[in-house]
Amino acid sequence: MTAPLVCRLCGGTAPLRFEKTVLGRHRVGYHHCEVCGLTQTGEPHWLAEAYREAIHPTDTGLLARNIHLRAVTAVFLHLSGVRDEPCLDYAGGWGVFTRLMRDAGFQFHWQEPHAQNLFAPGFEWRDDLGCPAACTAFEVLEHFVRPLEEFQRIAAFGADYLVTSTEVPPTSPPSPDWWYLAPETGQHVAFYERRTLARLGRACGYPHAIIGSFHQVFAKRPFPAWRWHAALRFGRLLFPLVRRRRRSLTLADSERLRRAGNA
Ligand SMILES: [Zn+2]
């Protein structure tokens, strides 16, 4: 347990920094890679147990977070010229974000291996949709056991923009008391510094990134940073303006599903 780990992102040496009790019963080491800055748990053998419920009951911020992220994402994508192109919410949970974005007039689709699509059934991602204009992955990266391979899987969709959220540790390495370790859920196994996220982006074809302490955007090509900063800072104020300029899909989707015989 005390031996250094081989970093699951870069293969560097990741010495043990501290231990926590995960899911109330597994003693687990947290290792910090000296090369890329990734903090990672020991090989997570408890994940089947951790994902019995994909969305943990302690996640009381789920709706508030989705509403906030919708404003930020909608403003950024609208300013970036995204109109009717398909978009993807990767690992989209119950489909809350997909539904909210469709309500705001964005052609979002859902994809998720661990949860049921409760809010956006009928709008699952399909390969025949082509490349998404944007791919969102909120609260996803910290679940990655093999961050490089799993980030590459997102990059493989070929979106122009990847919009992500994951909490960057306030210290390097993080303190054993940092709340985002969330050992009670057993689902958070990877924690990224800014340099770690930049490295992931570069390695996967997204070298142009703006990496904040909770929100991140990655792009294949250079883009004006003000669009992202405006969305992040003034998303809540600007969102109603964006919404007014777009046709909501709320009713059109209902009609489409009725025609398809799903309701
Ligand atoms: Zn590493």
Residues whose N, C-alpha, C, O or C-beta is under 5 A from the ligand:
A	BS01	ZN	C7 L9 C10 G11 G12 C33 V35 C36 G37 L38
